[in-house]
Amino acid sequence: MKLNAAGRVCCRADGRERIMASRAVEYRRRAHECLAMARTFKDADARAGLFCMAETWLRMAKNDDADEVTAVQQQQQIHPKQERP
């Protein structure tokens, strides 16, 4: 995984680069993959490990969402909207 200047995830798919909406989107996609894989495993320990991994990805997505909100709030403080006359 590589990030562009805006901190957005750039993935290689079919030899092309695409930009995701945010890291949180990528983390949620990975959590979904873990859950999908867990459904295919018969071993309870393996399923539990994948569920744990999915929870971690979702927690990371939530943290990234919170970081983005904080960054937007900080930007708004730095550049407050100017009132129109």
SVG drawing of the C-alpha trace seen along z (x, -y; Angstrom):
<svg xmlns="http://www.w3.org/2000/svg" viewBox="-24 -44 28 71">
<polyline fill="none" stroke="black" stroke-width="0.4" points="0.0,0.0 1.3,-3.4 -0.1,-6.9 -0.3,-9.9 0.5,-13.4 -3.0,-13.9 -2.7,-10.7 -5.0,-8.7 -4.4,-5.1 -3.1,-4.2 -3.6,-0.6 -2.4,1.3 -5.3,3.1 -4.8,4.6 -1.6,2.6 -3.4,-0.6 -3.2,-3.0 -6.5,-4.0 -7.1,-6.3 -9.4,-5.2 -11.6,-7.7 -9.5,-7.3 -7.5,-4.8 -10.7,-4.1 -12.3,-2.8 -9.4,-0.4 -9.4,0.8 -13.2,1.5 -12.6,3.4 -9.9,5.5 -12.2,6.2 -14.9,7.4 -12.4,9.7 -11.5,11.2 -15.1,11.8 -15.7,13.4 -12.7,15.7 -13.8,16.6 -17.1,17.9 -15.1,20.4 -13.0,21.9 -14.2,24.9 -11.5,24.5 -12.9,22.4 -9.5,21.0 -8.9,19.8 -12.3,18.2 -11.7,16.5 -8.4,15.2 -10.0,13.7 -12.8,12.2 -10.2,10.6 -8.3,9.3 -11.6,7.8 -12.2,6.1 -8.7,4.6 -9.3,3.3 -12.6,1.8 -11.0,0.1 -8.3,-1.3 -11.0,-2.6 -12.9,-4.3 -9.6,-5.9 -8.8,-7.1 -12.3,-8.6 -11.8,-10.5 -8.4,-11.8 -10.0,-13.1 -12.7,-14.9 -10.0,-16.5 -8.0,-17.6 -11.1,-19.2 -11.9,-21.0 -8.3,-22.3 -8.5,-23.5 -11.7,-25.3 -10.0,-27.0 -7.1,-28.1 -9.2,-29.2 -12.6,-30.3 -15.4,-31.0 -15.6,-34.6 -19.0,-36.2 -20.4,-37.7 -21.4,-41.3"/>
</svg>
